[in-house]
Amino acid sequence: MSIQTNLLNIKATLPKQVTLVAVSKTKPVSDLMEAYEAGQRIFGENKIQEMTEKWEQMPKDIQWHMIGHVQTNKVKFMAPFVSLIHGVDSLKLLQEINKQAKKNNRTIDCLLQIYIAEEETKFGLDEEELTSLLTSNEFQELKNIQIVGLMGMATFTANKDQIKKEFLHLKSIFDTNKNLKSEICNLNTLSMGMSGDYQLAIECGSTMVRIGSSIFGGR
Ligand SMILES: *Cc1c(COP(=O)(O)O)cnc(C)c1O
């Protein structure tokens, strides 16, 4: 099936409150343009250089989401244009994003990545680290970032019960911390769910799904 058909079929099944991030990593600009022409305006990439090259070549009404793990020394390259950074997992990284956002005279929206999987290879904060980050003085000094929600990745497994348990765990952390509102923090976005598990993620309360291979094909 074509990229446009895949995209429109998926969009037709998403509830209104769920935002679709089309994950286009490793795919050529021509593939992204097919999705763009079908109306897609949010694209997710996991490498800063690749995202920057695509941003330079593509229409400027696209919102670019960084969904990969971010190294502090690379933040400056995306700071002029990135629309949402999904994988923020430390104060140090937030401080660098804040610094680069300020240089560019803007505020950058971020999601904090929460560790919910059983695999040790996945990144993210645990619940305690999240609370201590959100309540720290250093955090409240940042003025050029906005924490708009949380992101998580479930274990790579065929066991739906386990994935569901992990998604519900993230949803409960999200609900608990929603009340911690401040000038720079207002959790309204819950980014969870990919091609293999997004329906389940939505059942568990996801408001943003990151879908790659079901739209663009395998990588
Ligand atoms: C690649 C990737 C996705 C999309 O994965 P698919 O299985 O192709 O839908 C979603 N989230 C993150 C963080 C990714 O790296």
The ligand as an SDF file (V2000), in Angstrom:
LIG
                    3D

 15 15  0  0  0  0  0  0  0  0999 V2000
   11.5200    4.3650   15.5930 C   0  0  0  0  0  0  0  0  0  0  0  0
   10.7370    4.8680   16.7330 C   0  0  0  0  0  0  0  0  0  0  0  0
    9.3220    4.8490   16.7030 C   0  0  0  0  0  0  0  0  0  0  0  0
    8.5210    4.2670   15.5580 C   0  0  0  0  0  0  0  0  0  0  0  0
    8.6370    2.8860   15.5090 O   0  0  0  0  0  0  0  0  0  0  0  0
    7.7330    2.0070   14.5170 P   0  0  0  0  0  0  0  0  0  0  0  0
    7.7210    0.6760   15.1470 O   0  0  0  0  0  0  0  0  0  0  0  0
    8.4140    2.0480   13.1880 O   0  0  0  0  0  0  0  0  0  0  0  0
    6.3900    2.6330   14.4660 O   0  0  0  0  0  0  0  0  0  0  0  0
    8.6430    5.3820   17.7820 C   0  0  0  0  0  0  0  0  0  0  0  0
    9.2990    5.9060   18.8460 N   0  0  0  0  0  0  0  0  0  0  0  0
   10.6360    5.9500   18.9120 C   0  0  0  0  0  0  0  0  0  0  0  0
   11.2890    6.5500   20.0980 C   0  0  0  0  0  0  0  0  0  0  0  0
   11.3960    5.4280   17.8670 C   0  0  0  0  0  0  0  0  0  0  0  0
   12.7390    5.4610   17.9470 O   0  0  0  0  0  0  0  0  0  0  0  0
  1  2  1  0
  2  3  1  0
  2 14  2  0
  3  4  1  0
  3 10  2  0
  4  5  1  0
  5  6  1  0
  6  7  2  0
  6  8  1  0
  6  9  1  0
 10 11  1  0
 11 12  2  0
 12 13  1  0
 12 14  1  0
 14 15  1  0
M  END
$$$$
